[in-house]
Amino acid sequence: MTDPGPPTAAPAADLEARCAAIRILAVDVDGVLTDGRIIVDDEGVESKNFHVRDGLGFALWHKVGKGSAILSGRRAKVVERRAAELKIQRVVQGLDDKAAAFRALLEETGATAEQVCYVGDDLIDLPVLRAVGLAACPADAVEEVREAAHLTTLAAGGNGVIREVVEVVLKAQGLWHGACGCYLAPAT
């Protein structure tokens, strides 16, 4: 794999404008919520490693009334379990065509493409990344995805990517301190 290079973002004014409209966070799993490795035991049971910071990211996102979704090319029971823990409203797995699932998400939620942030890391994610208001990817995404993204995180896949994206969006929307003010307040 080639060196991903330094993290990048759209010019600040453009990024802030894109963030302003976002109300739904849709994410890929492998390579975004995980480091991309798939562990399968002798019984065929699949497991994945998720980062705890992404859990807080989703909690803060939902705390301010935002929607969330998973659009994954693979299918795994552990994803359903993690999504339920994180209160992710829509989970669609086993996708060959993420663009069709994205259009269905828009229809189900009444959102426009400009109101969605999608986080992906590989070629299968490009049709959705090119359609959304805010395209984001981890630092170690493939080159074509990094080129299509408005925001490339400092974090690599599976290392808090969602937490980082949530912070960028909520700060741009002026919602960050309201979402996590109880954690940021000095101890009394």
C-alpha positions as CSV (number, residue, x, y, z in Angstrom):
1,M,0.0,0.0,0.0
2,T,1.3,3.5,-0.8
3,D,1.9,6.1,1.8
4,P,-1.5,7.9,2.4
5,G,0.3,11.3,2.8
6,P,-0.8,14.0,5.1
7,P,-4.4,14.4,6.2
8,T,-6.4,16.8,4.0
9,A,-9.6,18.8,4.1
10,A,-11.5,21.0,1.7
11,P,-10.7,24.7,2.2
12,A,-12.0,25.8,5.6
13,A,-14.9,27.8,4.3
14,D,-16.0,25.1,1.9
15,L,-15.7,22.4,4.6
16,E,-17.7,24.5,7.1
17,A,-20.5,25.2,4.5
18,R,-20.7,21.4,3.7
19,C,-20.8,20.6,7.4
20,A,-23.6,23.1,8.1
21,A,-26.3,21.1,6.3
22,I,-25.4,17.6,7.6
23,R,-28.1,15.7,9.5
24,I,-27.3,12.1,8.7
25,L,-24.1,10.3,9.2
26,A,-23.7,7.1,7.1
27,V,-20.7,4.9,7.4
28,D,-19.0,1.9,5.9
29,V,-17.8,-0.7,8.4
30,D,-14.6,-2.5,7.3
31,G,-11.8,0.0,7.0
32,V,-13.8,2.7,8.7
33,L,-15.3,1.4,12.0
34,T,-12.6,-1.3,11.9
35,D,-9.0,-1.5,10.7
36,G,-10.2,-3.6,7.8
37,R,-9.1,-7.0,9.1
38,I,-11.6,-9.7,9.3
39,I,-11.1,-12.4,11.9
40,V,-12.9,-15.7,11.4
41,D,-12.5,-18.6,13.9
42,D,-12.6,-22.3,13.1
43,E,-16.4,-22.4,13.5
44,G,-16.8,-19.6,10.9
45,V,-17.7,-17.0,13.5
46,E,-16.5,-13.5,12.3
47,S,-15.3,-10.9,14.8
48,K,-14.2,-7.3,14.3
49,N,-12.4,-4.8,16.5
50,F,-14.3,-1.5,17.0
51,H,-12.8,1.6,18.6
52,V,-14.5,2.9,21.8
53,R,-14.1,6.5,20.6
54,D,-16.4,5.9,17.7
55,G,-19.0,4.7,20.2
56,L,-18.8,8.1,21.9
57,G,-18.9,9.8,18.5
58,F,-22.2,8.2,17.7
59,A,-23.6,8.9,21.2
60,L,-22.8,12.6,20.8
61,W,-24.2,12.6,17.3
62,H,-27.5,11.1,18.4
63,K,-27.6,13.4,21.5
64,V,-28.1,16.4,19.2
65,G,-30.9,14.6,17.3
66,K,-29.0,13.5,14.2
67,G,-29.6,10.3,12.2
68,S,-27.2,7.5,11.4
69,A,-26.8,4.5,9.1
70,I,-24.4,1.8,8.1
71,L,-24.0,0.8,4.5
72,S,-21.7,-2.2,4.3
73,G,-20.6,-4.5,1.5
74,R,-20.1,-7.4,3.8
75,R,-22.6,-9.0,6.1
76,A,-21.8,-9.9,9.8
77,K,-23.8,-10.5,12.9
78,V,-21.3,-8.6,15.0
79,V,-22.1,-5.4,12.9
80,E,-25.8,-5.7,13.8
81,R,-24.9,-6.1,17.5
82,R,-22.5,-3.1,17.5
83,A,-25.0,-1.0,15.6
84,A,-27.7,-1.9,18.2
85,E,-25.4,-0.9,21.0
86,L,-24.7,2.4,19.3
87,K,-28.4,3.1,18.4
88,I,-27.6,3.4,14.7
89,Q,-31.0,3.6,13.1
90,R,-30.5,2.0,9.8
91,V,-28.2,-1.0,9.0
92,V,-27.9,-2.3,5.5
93,Q,-25.4,-5.1,4.8
94,G,-24.3,-7.3,2.0
95,L,-24.4,-4.5,-0.6
96,D,-23.0,-4.8,-4.1
97,D,-24.5,-1.4,-5.0
98,K,-24.1,1.2,-2.3
99,A,-25.5,3.9,-4.5
100,A,-28.9,2.2,-4.6
101,A,-28.8,1.8,-0.8
102,F,-27.9,5.4,-0.5
103,R,-30.9,6.5,-2.7
104,A,-33.1,4.3,-0.5
105,L,-31.8,6.0,2.6
106,L,-32.6,9.4,1.2
107,E,-36.1,8.2,0.4
108,E,-36.7,6.7,3.8
109,T,-35.4,9.7,5.7
110,G,-36.6,12.5,3.5
111,A,-33.0,13.9,3.5
112,T,-31.3,15.4,0.5
113,A,-27.9,14.2,-0.6
114,E,-26.4,17.5,0.7
115,Q,-27.6,16.6,4.2
116,V,-25.6,13.4,4.4
117,C,-22.0,12.8,5.5
118,Y,-20.7,9.5,4.2
119,V,-17.5,7.9,5.5
120,G,-15.9,5.3,3.3
121,D,-12.5,3.9,2.5
122,D,-12.5,1.9,-0.7
123,L,-13.5,1.9,-4.3
124,I,-17.0,0.5,-3.6
125,D,-17.7,3.7,-1.6
126,L,-16.9,6.1,-4.4
127,P,-20.4,6.4,-5.9
128,V,-21.8,7.5,-2.5
129,L,-18.8,9.7,-1.6
130,R,-19.3,11.6,-4.9
131,A,-23.0,12.1,-4.2
132,V,-23.1,13.4,-0.6
133,G,-22.8,16.8,0.9
134,L,-19.7,15.8,2.9
135,A,-17.5,12.9,1.8
136,A,-15.1,11.8,4.5
137,C,-12.5,9.0,4.7
138,P,-9.8,7.6,7.1
139,A,-6.2,8.5,6.6
140,D,-5.4,5.1,5.2
141,A,-8.2,5.0,2.6
142,V,-7.3,4.1,-1.0
143,E,-5.9,7.0,-3.1
144,E,-9.0,7.4,-5.2
145,V,-11.2,7.8,-2.1
146,R,-8.8,10.3,-0.5
147,E,-9.0,12.3,-3.8
148,A,-12.8,12.3,-3.7
149,A,-13.1,13.2,0.0
150,H,-13.8,16.7,1.3
151,L,-12.3,15.5,4.7
152,T,-9.6,13.0,5.4
153,T,-9.2,12.2,9.1
154,L,-5.9,12.0,11.0
155,A,-7.1,8.6,12.3
156,A,-6.7,5.5,10.2
157,G,-9.6,3.1,9.9
158,G,-10.6,1.5,13.1
159,N,-8.9,4.1,15.2
160,G,-11.6,6.7,16.0
161,V,-12.4,7.9,12.5
162,I,-16.1,8.5,13.3
163,R,-15.4,10.4,16.5
164,E,-13.1,12.7,14.5
165,V,-15.7,13.3,11.8
166,V,-18.4,14.0,14.4
167,E,-16.3,16.5,16.1
168,V,-15.6,18.4,12.9
169,V,-19.2,18.5,11.8
170,L,-20.7,19.4,15.2
171,K,-18.1,22.1,15.8
172,A,-18.9,23.6,12.4
173,Q,-22.6,23.5,13.3
174,G,-22.0,25.1,16.7
175,L,-23.3,22.0,18.5
176,W,-20.1,20.5,19.9
177,H,-20.1,22.2,23.3
178,G,-23.8,21.4,23.8
179,A,-23.2,17.8,22.9
180,C,-20.2,17.2,25.2
181,G,-20.3,20.2,27.6
182,C,-20.9,17.9,30.6
183,Y,-17.5,16.2,29.8
184,L,-15.7,19.5,29.2
185,A,-16.8,21.4,32.3
186,P,-14.3,21.7,35.1
187,A,-14.8,19.4,38.1
188,T,-16.5,21.0,41.0
